[in-house]
Amino acid sequence: MKKLFVLFLSCLLTSVAYGQSEDPQRIRQIAEEYLKLQTAGLTGQPQITVGAIDNRLTLASCSNPLAFLPPGSKPWGKITVGVRCTAPTSWIVYLSANIQVTGDYYVTASNLAQGQIISSSDLTKLNGELSNLPSGSITTPSQAIGKSLNVSVASGTVVRTDNLRNPMVVQQGQSVRVTSTGKGFQVATDGQALNNASEGQVAKVKILSGQVVSGIAKAGGVIEITY
């Protein structure tokens, strides 16, 4: 309240000095348009509500008010949005806002075990308020299909990206094909994987000569080494 009172006095004095006051409705519109831009990339349909400015405040007329979100804020749920002026005088006002994002999300269709590869039949689509879901909740099946679970989950659990991992394309002890490519040459040999690896991860391989090499795991049991 103390901060609000100081802001009120500052704005009141500057408005008297310049003889004009800022239209509160214009400030609300600037905040709303800013939030529309911030939510443009979100999945689903956002519904934005911006609260009114405290009627005790009289803001000096501003040539170019700019809206912003406080550091660390995310553009959904119940938030605070700021609008600042730098010319012809300086002031900042904060408005409450509520952003509801409605869209599709996916839950498990049955109990799923740790390590299970997810297929389309393992997912059930629901529609609801996305801003209330846990961080990383999936909104398209492609985010989960073909990946494995790193934990067991019960039926009806919201599927999250942090519970998923890419399936292993190389298993420890598996026979693999090692390809070495450089400027003007390409060599291939066989070997045995020394660790598990998902596609794109580093895999160590003991090749036929007994040497241990490292490369990038690819589908089909291939290890690529690029020089």
NORDACOR-V561253 format. One record per residue. N is the residue number from 1. SS is DSSP state (H for helix, E for strand, L for the rest). PHI is phi in degrees with one decimal (NA if undefined). Layout:
# NORDACOR-V561253
N:SS:PHI
N:SS:PHI
This chain:
# NORDACOR-V561253
1:L:NA
2:H:-60.7
3:H:-62.6
4:H:-63.7
5:H:-66.3
6:H:-63.0
7:H:-63.5
8:H:-60.4
9:H:-62.0
10:H:-61.2
11:H:-67.5
12:H:-63.5
13:H:-64.6
14:H:-68.4
15:H:-66.2
16:H:-65.3
17:H:-64.0
18:H:-94.1
19:L:78.6
20:L:-137.1
21:E:-121.4
22:L:-80.1
23:L:-75.4
24:H:-58.2
25:H:-66.0
26:H:-64.4
27:H:-63.2
28:H:-61.5
29:H:-64.6
30:H:-62.4
31:H:-63.8
32:H:-65.7
33:H:-63.4
34:H:-62.9
35:H:-67.2
36:H:-62.3
37:H:-66.7
38:H:-67.7
39:L:-99.3
40:L:-61.0
41:L:-90.6
42:L:-76.9
43:L:-73.9
44:L:102.2
45:E:-108.4
46:E:-77.5
47:E:-118.3
48:E:-110.3
49:E:-125.3
50:E:-111.4
51:L:-72.3
52:L:-79.7
53:L:-75.5
54:L:-53.9
55:L:-70.3
56:L:-81.2
57:L:-88.2
58:L:-121.3
59:L:-91.9
60:E:-64.0
61:L:-56.3
62:L:-123.8
63:L:-75.5
64:L:-152.4
65:L:-66.9
66:E:-125.0
67:E:-89.6
68:E:-158.8
69:E:-104.7
70:L:-58.3
71:L:-53.3
72:L:87.1
73:L:-77.7
74:L:-116.6
75:L:-81.2
76:L:-160.2
77:E:76.7
78:E:-84.7
79:E:-135.3
80:E:-119.6
81:E:-118.3
82:E:-105.8
83:E:-131.0
84:E:-120.9
85:E:-124.9
86:L:-117.6
87:L:-151.6
88:L:-78.9
89:L:-139.0
90:L:-106.4
91:E:-159.0
92:E:-136.3
93:E:-131.2
94:E:-115.5
95:E:-123.0
96:E:-80.1
97:E:-146.9
98:E:-132.8
99:E:-116.8
100:E:-104.7
101:E:-116.8
102:E:-103.1
103:E:-173.4
104:E:-84.3
105:E:-146.6
106:E:-127.9
107:E:-122.8
108:E:-73.5
109:L:-81.7
110:L:-158.9
111:L:-66.2
112:E:-122.4
113:L:-91.7
114:L:-58.0
115:L:89.3
116:L:-69.9
117:E:-82.2
118:L:-83.3
119:L:-116.8
120:H:-62.0
121:H:-71.5
122:H:-86.4
123:E:-117.3
124:E:-123.4
125:E:-86.8
126:E:-125.0
127:E:-127.6
128:E:-174.8
129:E:-77.9
130:H:-73.1
131:H:-69.7
132:H:-90.4
133:L:-82.3
134:L:-61.4
135:L:-59.6
136:L:85.5
137:E:-63.0
138:L:-81.2
139:L:-120.6
140:L:-138.3
141:H:-59.5
142:H:-62.0
143:H:-71.7
144:L:-121.7
145:L:-61.4
146:L:90.7
147:E:-100.1
148:E:-109.3
149:E:-86.4
150:L:-95.5
151:L:-144.1
152:L:-81.4
153:E:-133.2
154:L:-85.5
155:L:-58.4
156:L:86.2
157:L:-79.5
158:E:-64.0
159:L:-82.2
160:E:-118.5
161:H:-64.3
162:H:-75.8
163:H:-99.5
164:E:-118.3
165:E:-145.8
166:E:-66.7
167:L:-65.6
168:E:-70.4
169:E:-102.1
170:E:-135.3
171:L:-110.2
172:L:-55.7
173:L:89.2
174:L:-74.3
175:E:-75.9
176:E:-130.1
177:E:-107.3
178:E:-106.2
179:E:-114.5
180:E:-114.1
181:E:-126.6
182:E:-147.1
183:L:-67.8
184:L:84.3
185:E:-150.0
186:E:-150.0
187:E:-126.9
188:E:-127.4
189:E:-151.4
190:E:-99.8
191:E:-164.5
192:E:-125.4
193:E:-67.3
194:L:-102.5
195:L:-155.0
196:L:-80.2
197:E:-155.1
198:E:-82.3
199:L:-60.2
200:L:94.1
201:L:-86.3
202:E:-81.1
203:E:-121.9
204:E:-97.5
205:E:-135.7
206:E:-98.3
207:E:-84.7
208:L:-59.1
209:L:-74.8
210:L:95.7
211:L:-74.1
212:E:-101.0
213:E:-125.5
214:E:-123.5
215:E:-153.8
216:E:-96.7
217:E:-72.2
218:E:-127.1
219:L:-60.8
220:L:87.6
221:L:72.9
222:E:-108.8
223:E:-115.1
224:E:-103.8
225:E:-119.3
226:E:-120.0
227:L:-105.4
